[in-house]
Amino acid sequence: MNTVRVVLPYSLYTLARSAAEIELDVAGPVTLAAVLDALEAAYPMLTGALRDRATGQRRPLVRFFACQDDQSNLGADALLPDEVAAGREPLLVVGAIAGG
């Protein structure tokens, strides 16, 4: 079991009624899908906020960063960096800003 740190933006940690940074226990390989599964299990109100409920695809205005690298376009089953899996670095969830 790995303890992964996740940092949420204001809108999501307010929705989840949590702190901005949370710790999640992730069983098995630490992939983006595994972290999001653990996040949605611990905070069901976030289900559908980060990824589409039907397809499981990332929402267009949500990005994921680990160790200063954008992880958003990697496959959901790609391993996250060892620093994230070990809890030394957080996985950052960032809401993109759009507008004109």
Secondary structure, DSSP 8 states (H G I E B T S, - for coil): -EEEEEE--HHHHHHHTS-SEEEEEE-SS-BHHHHHHHHHHH-GGGTTTSB-TTT--B-TTEEEEETTEE-TTS-TTSB--HHHHTTSS-EEEEE-----
